[in-house]
Every structure is written in C-alpha cells, then in structure tokens.
Amino acid sequence: MRKFGVVRFGAWIAALLLCTGALAGCGGGAISPGSASPGGAEGAVYHKLTAEQAKAMMDEGKPYILVDVRTQAEYETQRIDGAILLPYDKIGDTAASALPDKGALIFTYCRSGVRSSAAAHTLVELGYTNVYDMGGIMNWPYGTVSG
C-alpha cells in the first residue's frame, strides 16, 4: 500500500512540474522593452523610449518615420510635426502600404502611450525590425502643430 502511495505522489509531482513548465513557457504574451516579439521576424524587437531619448535619436540626422497612431480628429487637433497618421486599430491592415521598408527607423506615439505600445508591438509582430514606442504626445515637450 505504501509503495502505491509513493508512485501516485511521484506521478502527481511530475504532472505538476509539467504544467508549471508549460505555463512558464507561455510567458503570458507580455513583451518587455528590448525583447523579441513572438511571431516577429528575426531581429524584430520592441523598444520603449522616453520623449527625451526619442528626440535625441531624431536629432542624430538619420532618416526616420514618425507614426501618430491616434484618431483622425486627435491628429488634426495636435500632432508632432512630420508625423503620419496610422490609427493603431488599423495598423495591421495599413502598415504594408504605408511603411514598405521593414528595416526603417520608426517611432510610434499616441496620447498617453497605451495605443503606441499596441501599435509598436503589432509592427514588430509584422516583422518591422527598428520600431520604437515613444509613448504619448502629452509627454512631448518639444512643440506640436495643428490643422
């Protein structure tokens, strides 16, 4: 009887370890800054920047694409000069035509940072390899335009 209990306990522990390993491998789908995205192309990585870090990179003189992922109305009210509009909820459908170079330096922003993060993750999953989420326009101290 005792032998059966040990075997049963051992099987239970093995099952527990197997489940724990499977759950740990899933990772919950979260992608931390600077980490590879599941399903993204080799070298496709999500990067999170502050407004100051993004501005410093923009000032280096390398070509970049600044993507406003808010709504048309928000874009017309206030935007960072030079930004193109690609609403975050349509970016999966519009990225290929609007952003044909998957290696281009791309910065995303929205109002507060939530939609820009979602859009940046989508771009990484689509295989864009140089994507930076710079958060929200509300944290951009360098001036904006409207109209």
N, C-alpha and C positions, 0 to 999 in steps of 0.2 A: 504494500500500500504506500509506503513511504517513497519507494522508487518512482511510482506513478506520479506522485505529487511533485517531485523534482523535475521530471520530464515535462509535466504540464507547466510548471513555473518557468522552465527554460524556454519552452515554446512561446509563452506569453511575453517574456523579455525580448526574444528575437523579433516577435511581431511589433512590439513597442519600438524597438530600435529601427526597424524597417520603416515604420510610419514616420518616426521622427526625422529620419534621413530624407524621406520623400518630401516632407513639409519644409525642411531646411533648404532643400534644393530649389523649391519654388520661389523662395525669396519674397513672396507677396507681390511681385510685379514692380516694386519700388526701384527706382534708378537714382542713385545718389550722384551728385555732381562729379564729373570726371569719370564716370563709369560707362562701360559699354551697354548698349541697349539691346535687349533680347530681340532678335529678328532683324536688327540693323546690319548694314554692310560692315565688312571688316574695316576697322578704323573709325567707325561711326560712334561718336561719344557725345554724351550730353555734358555741357559746361554751363555753370551758373556764375554770373558776374555781377558785381555792383555797377552802378552807373559810372562811378569814377574809373573802374577798370575798363569798362566798355569804351568810354571816352578816350582813355589813353591808347587803346588799341586802334580806334578810329583815327586818332591823330598821327599814327605811325605812317600814314600815307598809302597803305596797301588798299587795293580795291575791296569794297565790302558791299553787302546788300542789307539794308535796314528794313525789317519787316514789322509793320504795325498789324497786330492780329485782332484788333478790336472791331467794332461795327463801323459801317459807313458813316453814321451820324457822329460817333465819337471821333473818327478820323478827321471829318470836316471841321469839327469844333476846335480840336487842338491835336497837333502831331509834332513829332520831331522832324525837322527839315530834312528832306531827302528820302523819307520813308515811303515804301509802297504798302498798299493795303492788301492783306490776305487774311480775311477773318479766320480765326482759329478753328471754327466748326466746319470750314470748307477747305482747309489747307491740304487735307489728304487728296482732294479732288483737283485742286488748282496748282499744287506745287510743281508738278512736272512741266507744265507750260510756262508758269511764271518764273521758275527757278531751274532752268535746264542744266546748269552746271552743279553737279552734286558735290564738288570739291570747293565751291565758292565759300568765302567767309560770309556767314550770315548771322545777323543779330536779330533776335525777336524781342518785342516788348508789347505790353498791354497797358491797362490802367494800374493794376496793383501787383502783377506778377503771376497770378494763377493761370490765366489763359496763355501767357507767353511760355510758361513752363510746359503746358499741354502741347502747344504748337511745336516747341523745340523737340520734345520727345517724339512727336509724330514725324517730324523731319528726319530725326535720327533713325527711326524705325523704317523710313522710306529709303535710307541709305545715304543721306547727306552727312558728310564727314567733318564739317567745320562749322558747327552750329553753336551759338552762344545765346543763352537766355539772360537778358539784362534786366528783367523784372518789369517794373511799372513806370509809366510816364510821371506818375506822382512823385517819384524819387529822382527825376531827371532835372538837375539844377542848371542845365546849360542852355535853356531857352527853347521855345517851341514856336510853331507857326499855326495859322488857322486859315480856313477858307477852302 
